[in-house]
């Protein structure tokens, strides 16, 4: 059984392990270098009241995935949140993303966001399908986005009106 709960700083190490595993196998995340727990702790503390973090875990407490929404910095209006979702490699398809999104969508509404933005690499077929299946619709594209490691990719912008 998978349960979802709010994430907290003590989850940051396991969240970093999941993301680093995705990066190491060449996953299609926008992040290209290793992340440490301090990265997530800082992100969680950066926008209190304007962000929401959730983890999906087993009955034994193993984190299978996580999702967050936060303000989109300079590229989104204040009534929009940016979303990010990660599932442990090899554990996708178990309903992790669906359960996480239920909690995240409810949190976005409580926080007063009008819409949620997903910024997805064009070569991330799984991510594109995931957000499409949640009701997100294409509204833009960023061509030739240069990642930190120099890789150039296109990004698809999807939005979900709340």
MODELLER restraints for C-alpha pairs under 7 A, 6 or more apart:
rsr = mdl.restraints
at = mdl.atoms
rsr.add(forms.Gaussian(group=physical.xy_distance, feature=features.Distance(at['CA:1:A'], at['CA:58:A']), mean=6.04, stdev=0.5))
rsr.add(forms.Gaussian(group=physical.xy_distance, feature=features.Distance(at['CA:1:A'], at['CA:59:A']), mean=6.25, stdev=0.5))
rsr.add(forms.Gaussian(group=physical.xy_distance, feature=features.Distance(at['CA:2:A'], at['CA:56:A']), mean=6.31, stdev=0.5))
rsr.add(forms.Gaussian(group=physical.xy_distance, feature=features.Distance(at['CA:2:A'], at['CA:57:A']), mean=5.50, stdev=0.5))
rsr.add(forms.Gaussian(group=physical.xy_distance, feature=features.Distance(at['CA:2:A'], at['CA:58:A']), mean=4.97, stdev=0.5))
rsr.add(forms.Gaussian(group=physical.xy_distance, feature=features.Distance(at['CA:2:A'], at['CA:59:A']), mean=6.76, stdev=0.5))
rsr.add(forms.Gaussian(group=physical.xy_distance, feature=features.Distance(at['CA:3:A'], at['CA:56:A']), mean=5.53, stdev=0.5))
rsr.add(forms.Gaussian(group=physical.xy_distance, feature=features.Distance(at['CA:3:A'], at['CA:57:A']), mean=5.50, stdev=0.5))
rsr.add(forms.Gaussian(group=physical.xy_distance, feature=features.Distance(at['CA:3:A'], at['CA:58:A']), mean=6.51, stdev=0.5))
rsr.add(forms.Gaussian(group=physical.xy_distance, feature=features.Distance(at['CA:4:A'], at['CA:54:A']), mean=6.57, stdev=0.5))
rsr.add(forms.Gaussian(group=physical.xy_distance, feature=features.Distance(at['CA:4:A'], at['CA:55:A']), mean=5.59, stdev=0.5))
rsr.add(forms.Gaussian(group=physical.xy_distance, feature=features.Distance(at['CA:4:A'], at['CA:56:A']), mean=4.40, stdev=0.5))
rsr.add(forms.Gaussian(group=physical.xy_distance, feature=features.Distance(at['CA:4:A'], at['CA:57:A']), mean=6.40, stdev=0.5))
rsr.add(forms.Gaussian(group=physical.xy_distance, feature=features.Distance(at['CA:4:A'], at['CA:99:A']), mean=6.66, stdev=0.5))
rsr.add(forms.Gaussian(group=physical.xy_distance, feature=features.Distance(at['CA:4:A'], at['CA:100:A']), mean=6.33, stdev=0.5))
rsr.add(forms.Gaussian(group=physical.xy_distance, feature=features.Distance(at['CA:5:A'], at['CA:54:A']), mean=5.58, stdev=0.5))
rsr.add(forms.Gaussian(group=physical.xy_distance, feature=features.Distance(at['CA:5:A'], at['CA:55:A']), mean=5.71, stdev=0.5))
rsr.add(forms.Gaussian(group=physical.xy_distance, feature=features.Distance(at['CA:5:A'], at['CA:56:A']), mean=6.73, stdev=0.5))
rsr.add(forms.Gaussian(group=physical.xy_distance, feature=features.Distance(at['CA:6:A'], at['CA:53:A']), mean=5.71, stdev=0.5))
rsr.add(forms.Gaussian(group=physical.xy_distance, feature=features.Distance(at['CA:6:A'], at['CA:54:A']), mean=4.32, stdev=0.5))
rsr.add(forms.Gaussian(group=physical.xy_distance, feature=features.Distance(at['CA:6:A'], at['CA:55:A']), mean=6.25, stdev=0.5))
rsr.add(forms.Gaussian(group=physical.xy_distance, feature=features.Distance(at['CA:7:A'], at['CA:53:A']), mean=5.19, stdev=0.5))
rsr.add(forms.Gaussian(group=physical.xy_distance, feature=features.Distance(at['CA:7:A'], at['CA:54:A']), mean=4.68, stdev=0.5))
rsr.add(forms.Gaussian(group=physical.xy_distance, feature=features.Distance(at['CA:7:A'], at['CA:55:A']), mean=5.44, stdev=0.5))
rsr.add(forms.Gaussian(group=physical.xy_distance, feature=features.Distance(at['CA:9:A'], at['CA:41:A']), mean=5.27, stdev=0.5))
rsr.add(forms.Gaussian(group=physical.xy_distance, feature=features.Distance(at['CA:12:A'], at['CA:37:A']), mean=4.69, stdev=0.5))
rsr.add(forms.Gaussian(group=physical.xy_distance, feature=features.Distance(at['CA:12:A'], at['CA:40:A']), mean=5.55, stdev=0.5))
rsr.add(forms.Gaussian(group=physical.xy_distance, feature=features.Distance(at['CA:12:A'], at['CA:41:A']), mean=6.23, stdev=0.5))
rsr.add(forms.Gaussian(group=physical.xy_distance, feature=features.Distance(at['CA:13:A'], at['CA:36:A']), mean=6.92, stdev=0.5))
rsr.add(forms.Gaussian(group=physical.xy_distance, feature=features.Distance(at['CA:13:A'], at['CA:37:A']), mean=4.54, stdev=0.5))
rsr.add(forms.Gaussian(group=physical.xy_distance, feature=features.Distance(at['CA:14:A'], at['CA:63:A']), mean=6.96, stdev=0.5))
rsr.add(forms.Gaussian(group=physical.xy_distance, feature=features.Distance(at['CA:16:A'], at['CA:35:A']), mean=5.75, stdev=0.5))
rsr.add(forms.Gaussian(group=physical.xy_distance, feature=features.Distance(at['CA:16:A'], at['CA:36:A']), mean=5.53, stdev=0.5))
rsr.add(forms.Gaussian(group=physical.xy_distance, feature=features.Distance(at['CA:16:A'], at['CA:37:A']), mean=5.58, stdev=0.5))
rsr.add(forms.Gaussian(group=physical.xy_distance, feature=features.Distance(at['CA:18:A'], at['CA:88:A']), mean=5.48, stdev=0.5))
rsr.add(forms.Gaussian(group=physical.xy_distance, feature=features.Distance(at['CA:20:A'], at['CA:34:A']), mean=5.56, stdev=0.5))
rsr.add(forms.Gaussian(group=physical.xy_distance, feature=features.Distance(at['CA:20:A'], at['CA:35:A']), mean=6.32, stdev=0.5))
rsr.add(forms.Gaussian(group=physical.xy_distance, feature=features.Distance(at['CA:22:A'], at['CA:89:A']), mean=6.56, stdev=0.5))
rsr.add(forms.Gaussian(group=physical.xy_distance, feature=features.Distance(at['CA:23:A'], at['CA:29:A']), mean=6.96, stdev=0.5))
rsr.add(forms.Gaussian(group=physical.xy_distance, feature=features.Distance(at['CA:23:A'], at['CA:32:A']), mean=6.22, stdev=0.5))
rsr.add(forms.Gaussian(group=physical.xy_distance, feature=features.Distance(at['CA:23:A'], at['CA:33:A']), mean=6.98, stdev=0.5))
rsr.add(forms.Gaussian(group=physical.xy_distance, feature=features.Distance(at['CA:28:A'], at['CA:121:A']), mean=6.72, stdev=0.5))
rsr.add(forms.Gaussian(group=physical.xy_distance, feature=features.Distance(at['CA:28:A'], at['CA:123:A']), mean=6.88, stdev=0.5))
rsr.add(forms.Gaussian(group=physical.xy_distance, feature=features.Distance(at['CA:28:A'], at['CA:124:A']), mean=5.36, stdev=0.5))
rsr.add(forms.Gaussian(group=physical.xy_distance, feature=features.Distance(at['CA:30:A'], at['CA:121:A']), mean=6.89, stdev=0.5))
rsr.add(forms.Gaussian(group=physical.xy_distance, feature=features.Distance(at['CA:30:A'], at['CA:147:A']), mean=6.91, stdev=0.5))
rsr.add(forms.Gaussian(group=physical.xy_distance, feature=features.Distance(at['CA:32:A'], at['CA:148:A']), mean=6.53, stdev=0.5))
rsr.add(forms.Gaussian(group=physical.xy_distance, feature=features.Distance(at['CA:32:A'], at['CA:149:A']), mean=6.08, stdev=0.5))
rsr.add(forms.Gaussian(group=physical.xy_distance, feature=features.Distance(at['CA:47:A'], at['CA:70:A']), mean=7.00, stdev=0.5))
rsr.add(forms.Gaussian(group=physical.xy_distance, feature=features.Distance(at['CA:50:A'], at['CA:70:A']), mean=6.05, stdev=0.5))
rsr.add(forms.Gaussian(group=physical.xy_distance, feature=features.Distance(at['CA:50:A'], at['CA:71:A']), mean=6.54, stdev=0.5))
rsr.add(forms.Gaussian(group=physical.xy_distance, feature=features.Distance(at['CA:50:A'], at['CA:111:A']), mean=6.66, stdev=0.5))
rsr.add(forms.Gaussian(group=physical.xy_distance, feature=features.Distance(at['CA:51:A'], at['CA:69:A']), mean=5.35, stdev=0.5))
rsr.add(forms.Gaussian(group=physical.xy_distance, feature=features.Distance(at['CA:51:A'], at['CA:70:A']), mean=4.21, stdev=0.5))
rsr.add(forms.Gaussian(group=physical.xy_distance, feature=features.Distance(at['CA:51:A'], at['CA:71:A']), mean=6.86, stdev=0.5))
rsr.add(forms.Gaussian(group=physical.xy_distance, feature=features.Distance(at['CA:52:A'], at['CA:68:A']), mean=5.52, stdev=0.5))
rsr.add(forms.Gaussian(group=physical.xy_distance, feature=features.Distance(at['CA:52:A'], at['CA:69:A']), mean=5.43, stdev=0.5))
rsr.add(forms.Gaussian(group=physical.xy_distance, feature=features.Distance(at['CA:52:A'], at['CA:70:A']), mean=6.72, stdev=0.5))
rsr.add(forms.Gaussian(group=physical.xy_distance, feature=features.Distance(at['CA:52:A'], at['CA:104:A']), mean=6.89, stdev=0.5))
rsr.add(forms.Gaussian(group=physical.xy_distance, feature=features.Distance(at['CA:52:A'], at['CA:107:A']), mean=6.59, stdev=0.5))
rsr.add(forms.Gaussian(group=physical.xy_distance, feature=features.Distance(at['CA:53:A'], at['CA:67:A']), mean=5.95, stdev=0.5))
rsr.add(forms.Gaussian(group=physical.xy_distance, feature=features.Distance(at['CA:53:A'], at['CA:68:A']), mean=4.39, stdev=0.5))
rsr.add(forms.Gaussian(group=physical.xy_distance, feature=features.Distance(at['CA:53:A'], at['CA:69:A']), mean=6.75, stdev=0.5))
rsr.add(forms.Gaussian(group=physical.xy_distance, feature=features.Distance(at['CA:54:A'], at['CA:66:A']), mean=5.59, stdev=0.5))
rsr.add(forms.Gaussian(group=physical.xy_distance, feature=features.Distance(at['CA:54:A'], at['CA:67:A']), mean=5.45, stdev=0.5))
rsr.add(forms.Gaussian(group=physical.xy_distance, feature=features.Distance(at['CA:54:A'], at['CA:68:A']), mean=6.32, stdev=0.5))
rsr.add(forms.Gaussian(group=physical.xy_distance, feature=features.Distance(at['CA:54:A'], at['CA:100:A']), mean=6.58, stdev=0.5))
rsr.add(forms.Gaussian(group=physical.xy_distance, feature=features.Distance(at['CA:55:A'], at['CA:63:A']), mean=6.48, stdev=0.5))
rsr.add(forms.Gaussian(group=physical.xy_distance, feature=features.Distance(at['CA:55:A'], at['CA:65:A']), mean=5.80, stdev=0.5))
rsr.add(forms.Gaussian(group=physical.xy_distance, feature=features.Distance(at['CA:55:A'], at['CA:66:A']), mean=4.26, stdev=0.5))
rsr.add(forms.Gaussian(group=physical.xy_distance, feature=features.Distance(at['CA:55:A'], at['CA:67:A']), mean=6.58, stdev=0.5))
rsr.add(forms.Gaussian(group=physical.xy_distance, feature=features.Distance(at['CA:56:A'], at['CA:63:A']), mean=5.77, stdev=0.5))
rsr.add(forms.Gaussian(group=physical.xy_distance, feature=features.Distance(at['CA:56:A'], at['CA:64:A']), mean=5.58, stdev=0.5))
rsr.add(forms.Gaussian(group=physical.xy_distance, feature=features.Distance(at['CA:56:A'], at['CA:65:A']), mean=5.29, stdev=0.5))
rsr.add(forms.Gaussian(group=physical.xy_distance, feature=features.Distance(at['CA:56:A'], at['CA:66:A']), mean=6.05, stdev=0.5))
rsr.add(forms.Gaussian(group=physical.xy_distance, feature=features.Distance(at['CA:56:A'], at['CA:96:A']), mean=6.25, stdev=0.5))
rsr.add(forms.Gaussian(group=physical.xy_distance, feature=features.Distance(at['CA:56:A'], at['CA:100:A']), mean=6.45, stdev=0.5))
rsr.add(forms.Gaussian(group=physical.xy_distance, feature=features.Distance(at['CA:57:A'], at['CA:63:A']), mean=4.24, stdev=0.5))
rsr.add(forms.Gaussian(group=physical.xy_distance, feature=features.Distance(at['CA:57:A'], at['CA:64:A']), mean=5.30, stdev=0.5))
rsr.add(forms.Gaussian(group=physical.xy_distance, feature=features.Distance(at['CA:64:A'], at['CA:87:A']), mean=5.90, stdev=0.5))
rsr.add(forms.Gaussian(group=physical.xy_distance, feature=features.Distance(at['CA:64:A'], at['CA:88:A']), mean=5.27, stdev=0.5))
rsr.add(forms.Gaussian(group=physical.xy_distance, feature=features.Distance(at['CA:64:A'], at['CA:91:A']), mean=6.94, stdev=0.5))
rsr.add(forms.Gaussian(group=physical.xy_distance, feature=features.Distance(at['CA:65:A'], at['CA:86:A']), mean=5.39, stdev=0.5))
rsr.add(forms.Gaussian(group=physical.xy_distance, feature=features.Distance(at['CA:65:A'], at['CA:87:A']), mean=4.01, stdev=0.5))
rsr.add(forms.Gaussian(group=physical.xy_distance, feature=features.Distance(at['CA:65:A'], at['CA:88:A']), mean=5.63, stdev=0.5))
rsr.add(forms.Gaussian(group=physical.xy_distance, feature=features.Distance(at['CA:65:A'], at['CA:96:A']), mean=6.58, stdev=0.5))
rsr.add(forms.Gaussian(group=physical.xy_distance, feature=features.Distance(at['CA:66:A'], at['CA:85:A']), mean=5.95, stdev=0.5))
rsr.add(forms.Gaussian(group=physical.xy_distance, feature=features.Distance(at['CA:66:A'], at['CA:86:A']), mean=5.47, stdev=0.5))
rsr.add(forms.Gaussian(group=physical.xy_distance, feature=features.Distance(at['CA:66:A'], at['CA:87:A']), mean=6.56, stdev=0.5))
rsr.add(forms.Gaussian(group=physical.xy_distance, feature=features.Distance(at['CA:67:A'], at['CA:84:A']), mean=5.52, stdev=0.5))
rsr.add(forms.Gaussian(group=physical.xy_distance, feature=features.Distance(at['CA:67:A'], at['CA:85:A']), mean=4.35, stdev=0.5))
rsr.add(forms.Gaussian(group=physical.xy_distance, feature=features.Distance(at['CA:67:A'], at['CA:86:A']), mean=6.36, stdev=0.5))
rsr.add(forms.Gaussian(group=physical.xy_distance, feature=features.Distance(at['CA:67:A'], at['CA:100:A']), mean=6.43, stdev=0.5))
rsr.add(forms.Gaussian(group=physical.xy_distance, feature=features.Distance(at['CA:68:A'], at['CA:83:A']), mean=5.65, stdev=0.5))
rsr.add(forms.Gaussian(group=physical.xy_distance, feature=features.Distance(at['CA:68:A'], at['CA:84:A']), mean=5.52, stdev=0.5))
rsr.add(forms.Gaussian(group=physical.xy_distance, feature=features.Distance(at['CA:68:A'], at['CA:85:A']), mean=6.78, stdev=0.5))
rsr.add(forms.Gaussian(group=physical.xy_distance, feature=features.Distance(at['CA:69:A'], at['CA:81:A']), mean=5.78, stdev=0.5))
rsr.add(forms.Gaussian(group=physical.xy_distance, feature=features.Distance(at['CA:69:A'], at['CA:82:A']), mean=5.28, stdev=0.5))
rsr.add(forms.Gaussian(group=physical.xy_distance, feature=features.Distance(at['CA:69:A'], at['CA:83:A']), mean=4.41, stdev=0.5))
rsr.add(forms.Gaussian(group=physical.xy_distance, feature=features.Distance(at['CA:69:A'], at['CA:84:A']), mean=6.64, stdev=0.5))
rsr.add(forms.Gaussian(group=physical.xy_distance, feature=features.Distance(at['CA:70:A'], at['CA:81:A']), mean=5.23, stdev=0.5))
rsr.add(forms.Gaussian(group=physical.xy_distance, feature=features.Distance(at['CA:70:A'], at['CA:82:A']), mean=5.36, stdev=0.5))
rsr.add(forms.Gaussian(group=physical.xy_distance, feature=features.Distance(at['CA:70:A'], at['CA:83:A']), mean=6.78, stdev=0.5))
rsr.add(forms.Gaussian(group=physical.xy_distance, feature=features.Distance(at['CA:71:A'], at['CA:78:A']), mean=6.96, stdev=0.5))
rsr.add(forms.Gaussian(group=physical.xy_distance, feature=features.Distance(at['CA:71:A'], at['CA:80:A']), mean=6.77, stdev=0.5))
rsr.add(forms.Gaussian(group=physical.xy_distance, feature=features.Distance(at['CA:71:A'], at['CA:81:A']), mean=4.79, stdev=0.5))
rsr.add(forms.Gaussian(group=physical.xy_distance, feature=features.Distance(at['CA:71:A'], at['CA:82:A']), mean=5.91, stdev=0.5))
rsr.add(forms.Gaussian(group=physical.xy_distance, feature=features.Distance(at['CA:72:A'], at['CA:81:A']), mean=5.71, stdev=0.5))
rsr.add(forms.Gaussian(group=physical.xy_distance, feature=features.Distance(at['CA:72:A'], at['CA:82:A']), mean=5.13, stdev=0.5))
rsr.add(forms.Gaussian(group=physical.xy_distance, feature=features.Distance(at['CA:79:A'], at['CA:113:A']), mean=4.85, stdev=0.5))
rsr.add(forms.Gaussian(group=physical.xy_distance, feature=features.Distance(at['CA:79:A'], at['CA:114:A']), mean=5.36, stdev=0.5))
rsr.add(forms.Gaussian(group=physical.xy_distance, feature=features.Distance(at['CA:79:A'], at['CA:115:A']), mean=6.80, stdev=0.5))
rsr.add(forms.Gaussian(group=physical.xy_distance, feature=features.Distance(at['CA:80:A'], at['CA:113:A']), mean=5.54, stdev=0.5))
rsr.add(forms.Gaussian(group=physical.xy_distance, feature=features.Distance(at['CA:80:A'], at['CA:114:A']), mean=5.98, stdev=0.5))
rsr.add(forms.Gaussian(group=physical.xy_distance, feature=features.Distance(at['CA:80:A'], at['CA:115:A']), mean=4.97, stdev=0.5))
rsr.add(forms.Gaussian(group=physical.xy_distance, feature=features.Distance(at['CA:80:A'], at['CA:116:A']), mean=5.43, stdev=0.5))
rsr.add(forms.Gaussian(group=physical.xy_distance, feature=features.Distance(at['CA:80:A'], at['CA:117:A']), mean=6.78, stdev=0.5))
rsr.add(forms.Gaussian(group=physical.xy_distance, feature=features.Distance(at['CA:81:A'], at['CA:113:A']), mean=6.58, stdev=0.5))
rsr.add(forms.Gaussian(group=physical.xy_distance, feature=features.Distance(at['CA:81:A'], at['CA:115:A']), mean=6.62, stdev=0.5))
rsr.add(forms.Gaussian(group=physical.xy_distance, feature=features.Distance(at['CA:81:A'], at['CA:116:A']), mean=4.82, stdev=0.5))
rsr.add(forms.Gaussian(group=physical.xy_distance, feature=features.Distance(at['CA:81:A'], at['CA:117:A']), mean=6.00, stdev=0.5))
rsr.add(forms.Gaussian(group=physical.xy_distance, feature=features.Distance(at['CA:82:A'], at['CA:116:A']), mean=5.86, stdev=0.5))
rsr.add(forms.Gaussian(group=physical.xy_distance, feature=features.Distance(at['CA:82:A'], at['CA:117:A']), mean=4.84, stdev=0.5))
rsr.add(forms.Gaussian(group=physical.xy_distance, feature=features.Distance(at['CA:82:A'], at['CA:118:A']), mean=6.09, stdev=0.5))
rsr.add(forms.Gaussian(group=physical.xy_distance, feature=features.Distance(at['CA:83:A'], at['CA:116:A']), mean=6.67, stdev=0.5))
rsr.add(forms.Gaussian(group=physical.xy_distance, feature=features.Distance(at['CA:83:A'], at['CA:117:A']), mean=6.14, stdev=0.5))
rsr.add(forms.Gaussian(group=physical.xy_distance, feature=features.Distance(at['CA:83:A'], at['CA:118:A']), mean=5.49, stdev=0.5))
rsr.add(forms.Gaussian(group=physical.xy_distance, feature=features.Distance(at['CA:109:A'], at['CA:162:A']), mean=6.83, stdev=0.5))
rsr.add(forms.Gaussian(group=physical.xy_distance, feature=features.Distance(at['CA:114:A'], at['CA:161:A']), mean=6.12, stdev=0.5))
rsr.add(forms.Gaussian(group=physical.xy_distance, feature=features.Distance(at['CA:114:A'], at['CA:162:A']), mean=5.31, stdev=0.5))
rsr.add(forms.Gaussian(group=physical.xy_distance, feature=features.Distance(at['CA:115:A'], at['CA:159:A']), mean=6.67, stdev=0.5))
rsr.add(forms.Gaussian(group=physical.xy_distance, feature=features.Distance(at['CA:115:A'], at['CA:160:A']), mean=5.43, stdev=0.5))
rsr.add(forms.Gaussian(group=physical.xy_distance, feature=features.Distance(at['CA:115:A'], at['CA:161:A']), mean=4.26, stdev=0.5))
rsr.add(forms.Gaussian(group=physical.xy_distance, feature=features.Distance(at['CA:115:A'], at['CA:162:A']), mean=5.15, stdev=0.5))
rsr.add(forms.Gaussian(group=physical.xy_distance, feature=features.Distance(at['CA:116:A'], at['CA:159:A']), mean=5.50, stdev=0.5))
rsr.add(forms.Gaussian(group=physical.xy_distance, feature=features.Distance(at['CA:116:A'], at['CA:160:A']), mean=5.20, stdev=0.5))
rsr.add(forms.Gaussian(group=physical.xy_distance, feature=features.Distance(at['CA:116:A'], at['CA:161:A']), mean=6.57, stdev=0.5))
rsr.add(forms.Gaussian(group=physical.xy_distance, feature=features.Distance(at['CA:117:A'], at['CA:157:A']), mean=6.97, stdev=0.5))
rsr.add(forms.Gaussian(group=physical.xy_distance, feature=features.Distance(at['CA:117:A'], at['CA:158:A']), mean=5.78, stdev=0.5))
rsr.add(forms.Gaussian(group=physical.xy_distance, feature=features.Distance(at['CA:117:A'], at['CA:159:A']), mean=4.58, stdev=0.5))
rsr.add(forms.Gaussian(group=physical.xy_distance, feature=features.Distance(at['CA:117:A'], at['CA:160:A']), mean=6.70, stdev=0.5))
rsr.add(forms.Gaussian(group=physical.xy_distance, feature=features.Distance(at['CA:118:A'], at['CA:157:A']), mean=5.86, stdev=0.5))
rsr.add(forms.Gaussian(group=physical.xy_distance, feature=features.Distance(at['CA:118:A'], at['CA:158:A']), mean=5.06, stdev=0.5))
rsr.add(forms.Gaussian(group=physical.xy_distance, feature=features.Distance(at['CA:118:A'], at['CA:159:A']), mean=6.14, stdev=0.5))
rsr.add(forms.Gaussian(group=physical.xy_distance, feature=features.Distance(at['CA:119:A'], at['CA:155:A']), mean=6.39, stdev=0.5))
rsr.add(forms.Gaussian(group=physical.xy_distance, feature=features.Distance(at['CA:119:A'], at['CA:156:A']), mean=5.96, stdev=0.5))
rsr.add(forms.Gaussian(group=physical.xy_distance, feature=features.Distance(at['CA:119:A'], at['CA:157:A']), mean=4.82, stdev=0.5))
rsr.add(forms.Gaussian(group=physical.xy_distance, feature=features.Distance(at['CA:119:A'], at['CA:158:A']), mean=6.52, stdev=0.5))
rsr.add(forms.Gaussian(group=physical.xy_distance, feature=features.Distance(at['CA:120:A'], at['CA:127:A']), mean=6.74, stdev=0.5))
rsr.add(forms.Gaussian(group=physical.xy_distance, feature=features.Distance(at['CA:120:A'], at['CA:128:A']), mean=6.75, stdev=0.5))
rsr.add(forms.Gaussian(group=physical.xy_distance, feature=features.Distance(at['CA:120:A'], at['CA:155:A']), mean=5.28, stdev=0.5))
rsr.add(forms.Gaussian(group=physical.xy_distance, feature=features.Distance(at['CA:120:A'], at['CA:156:A']), mean=5.21, stdev=0.5))
rsr.add(forms.Gaussian(group=physical.xy_distance, feature=features.Distance(at['CA:120:A'], at['CA:157:A']), mean=6.43, stdev=0.5))
rsr.add(forms.Gaussian(group=physical.xy_distance, feature=features.Distance(at['CA:121:A'], at['CA:153:A']), mean=6.65, stdev=0.5))
rsr.add(forms.Gaussian(group=physical.xy_distance, feature=features.Distance(at['CA:121:A'], at['CA:154:A']), mean=5.98, stdev=0.5))
rsr.add(forms.Gaussian(group=physical.xy_distance, feature=features.Distance(at['CA:121:A'], at['CA:155:A']), mean=4.30, stdev=0.5))
rsr.add(forms.Gaussian(group=physical.xy_distance, feature=features.Distance(at['CA:121:A'], at['CA:156:A']), mean=6.15, stdev=0.5))
rsr.add(forms.Gaussian(group=physical.xy_distance, feature=features.Distance(at['CA:122:A'], at['CA:154:A']), mean=5.38, stdev=0.5))
rsr.add(forms.Gaussian(group=physical.xy_distance, feature=features.Distance(at['CA:122:A'], at['CA:155:A']), mean=4.97, stdev=0.5))
rsr.add(forms.Gaussian(group=physical.xy_distance, feature=features.Distance(at['CA:122:A'], at['CA:156:A']), mean=5.65, stdev=0.5))
rsr.add(forms.Gaussian(group=physical.xy_distance, feature=features.Distance(at['CA:135:A'], at['CA:160:A']), mean=6.30, stdev=0.5))
rsr.add(forms.Gaussian(group=physical.xy_distance, feature=features.Distance(at['CA:136:A'], at['CA:158:A']), mean=5.55, stdev=0.5))
rsr.add(forms.Gaussian(group=physical.xy_distance, feature=features.Distance(at['CA:136:A'], at['CA:159:A']), mean=4.94, stdev=0.5))
rsr.add(forms.Gaussian(group=physical.xy_distance, feature=features.Distance(at['CA:136:A'], at['CA:160:A']), mean=4.52, stdev=0.5))
rsr.add(forms.Gaussian(group=physical.xy_distance, feature=features.Distance(at['CA:137:A'], at['CA:158:A']), mean=5.03, stdev=0.5))
rsr.add(forms.Gaussian(group=physical.xy_distance, feature=features.Distance(at['CA:137:A'], at['CA:159:A']), mean=5.39, stdev=0.5))
rsr.add(forms.Gaussian(group=physical.xy_distance, feature=features.Distance(at['CA:137:A'], at['CA:160:A']), mean=6.52, stdev=0.5))
rsr.add(forms.Gaussian(group=physical.xy_distance, feature=features.Distance(at['CA:138:A'], at['CA:156:A']), mean=6.96, stdev=0.5))
rsr.add(forms.Gaussian(group=physical.xy_distance, feature=features.Distance(at['CA:138:A'], at['CA:157:A']), mean=5.78, stdev=0.5))
rsr.add(forms.Gaussian(group=physical.xy_distance, feature=features.Distance(at['CA:138:A'], at['CA:158:A']), mean=4.31, stdev=0.5))
rsr.add(forms.Gaussian(group=physical.xy_distance, feature=features.Distance(at['CA:138:A'], at['CA:159:A']), mean=6.55, stdev=0.5))
rsr.add(forms.Gaussian(group=physical.xy_distance, feature=features.Distance(at['CA:139:A'], at['CA:157:A']), mean=5.78, stdev=0.5))
rsr.add(forms.Gaussian(group=physical.xy_distance, feature=features.Distance(at['CA:139:A'], at['CA:158:A']), mean=5.65, stdev=0.5))
rsr.add(forms.Gaussian(group=physical.xy_distance, feature=features.Distance(at['CA:139:A'], at['CA:159:A']), mean=6.81, stdev=0.5))
rsr.add(forms.Gaussian(group=physical.xy_distance, feature=features.Distance(at['CA:140:A'], at['CA:156:A']), mean=6.22, stdev=0.5))
rsr.add(forms.Gaussian(group=physical.xy_distance, feature=features.Distance(at['CA:140:A'], at['CA:157:A']), mean=4.89, stdev=0.5))
rsr.add(forms.Gaussian(group=physical.xy_distance, feature=features.Distance(at['CA:141:A'], at['CA:155:A']), mean=5.61, stdev=0.5))
rsr.add(forms.Gaussian(group=physical.xy_distance, feature=features.Distance(at['CA:141:A'], at['CA:156:A']), mean=4.63, stdev=0.5))
rsr.add(forms.Gaussian(group=physical.xy_distance, feature=features.Distance(at['CA:141:A'], at['CA:157:A']), mean=5.54, stdev=0.5))
rsr.add(forms.Gaussian(group=physical.xy_distance, feature=features.Distance(at['CA:142:A'], at['CA:154:A']), mean=5.58, stdev=0.5))
rsr.add(forms.Gaussian(group=physical.xy_distance, feature=features.Distance(at['CA:142:A'], at['CA:155:A']), mean=4.96, stdev=0.5))
rsr.add(forms.Gaussian(group=physical.xy_distance, feature=features.Distance(at['CA:142:A'], at['CA:156:A']), mean=6.50, stdev=0.5))
rsr.add(forms.Gaussian(group=physical.xy_distance, feature=features.Distance(at['CA:143:A'], at['CA:153:A']), mean=6.98, stdev=0.5))
rsr.add(forms.Gaussian(group=physical.xy_distance, feature=features.Distance(at['CA:143:A'], at['CA:154:A']), mean=4.47, stdev=0.5))
rsr.add(forms.Gaussian(group=physical.xy_distance, feature=features.Distance(at['CA:143:A'], at['CA:155:A']), mean=6.47, stdev=0.5))
rsr.add(forms.Gaussian(group=physical.xy_distance, feature=features.Distance(at['CA:144:A'], at['CA:152:A']), mean=5.49, stdev=0.5))
rsr.add(forms.Gaussian(group=physical.xy_distance, feature=features.Distance(at['CA:144:A'], at['CA:153:A']), mean=5.39, stdev=0.5))
rsr.add(forms.Gaussian(group=physical.xy_distance, feature=features.Distance(at['CA:144:A'], at['CA:154:A']), mean=5.28, stdev=0.5))
rsr.add(forms.Gaussian(group=physical.xy_distance, feature=features.Distance(at['CA:145:A'], at['CA:152:A']), mean=5.36, stdev=0.5))
rsr.add(forms.Gaussian(group=physical.xy_distance, feature=features.Distance(at['CA:145:A'], at['CA:153:A']), mean=5.23, stdev=0.5))
rsr.add(forms.Gaussian(group=physical.xy_distance, feature=features.Distance(at['CA:145:A'], at['CA:154:A']), mean=5.71, stdev=0.5))
rsr.add(forms.Gaussian(group=physical.xy_distance, feature=features.Distance(at['CA:146:A'], at['CA:152:A']), mean=4.46, stdev=0.5))
rsr.add(forms.Gaussian(group=physical.xy_distance, feature=features.Distance(at['CA:146:A'], at['CA:153:A']), mean=6.60, stdev=0.5))
